Amino acid sequence: MAINYERLISRRIARQVSVLLDLAGIKMSVNKVARFGILGFFISFIATGAVLFLDKINLLFSTLLAFAAASMYVAAIYLIINYKIDSRKTKLEKIMPDYFQIASANLRSGISLDRAMLLAARPEFSFFSDDIKDMNRRVFGGETFENALTSLGSKYKSLSLQHAIRMMLEAQKYGGAMADLMDQISKDLRSQQMMQTEVAGQLFMYSIFIAFAGLIAAPVLYGLTSQMIGITDTVWKGILASNPGGLPTTGLSFLKPSPPKISPGLYHSFSILAIIVITGFASLIMAAIQSGSPVKGIKYLPLFILVGIGIYIVVGAMIASLFSSIG
């Protein structure tokens, strides 16, 4: 008997997931997404917890890290869906100036607004052309043009499209010059895109600073600290082996030296997790600075994480080779 995973989540969350899937243009049921999320959460939790516990890490700490890893898996699904939504919106806003310009030219030839929009839906406009055709089918099926056009705007998380549709509906209601309005919308969208490009160029230095801090500086410091803790642990093991009866005090009982409480293995696990978090947020912050949308950084996230962990391993190996004589 197949399990209906959609029933395992609240109806409010199921509705929100359904809306997100529609905005992303993902043809997948809520039940399938819930299955990936629920099963993946428990698999990630069990696998991560087992690995950490077998690595002789404290049970409570292993459980917390396992829960964090499982939560990150669910968050990754949410971020991927939002990335698809943002990517779809970005592609739409790139083609909108050309589309409205073509629709305006069609409208000037004397045909109706819905027909002008349908004829402007060319194959190069891909998914937007399909949505325009679907809108016209609904109009021919008896739905009002106002409702069909409003429904078109709700399929994208684009304020530019929704603003354009609102202006078109007001112009149609109050008798405005629709062709001139479409031309003006096209010009405004092009000006907005040029301004965004200029702003991104001016903020390029901030992106370099974020990339250096998250991608290079943090892994280097974690690699250096990790090796220092390993070397200190080795030195203390030698001292304790030479003094089995314990170290003498220096006259004051509270100044009695003692070995560090953090083991090299625990700090290594913490360093890997911290680098993943730091490099991940660095990619999101860079995307937010450059484009105003953090989710665009998801495409850089795997590369940033791999480079950060690689630098951490290389720095650790270099420091270990410098102090290889200590044993």
Summary of the structure (lengths in Angstrom):
residues: 327
radius of gyration: 28.9
end to end distance: 59.7
largest distance: 100.7
contacts: 924
relative contact order: 0.08
helix: 82%
strand: 0%
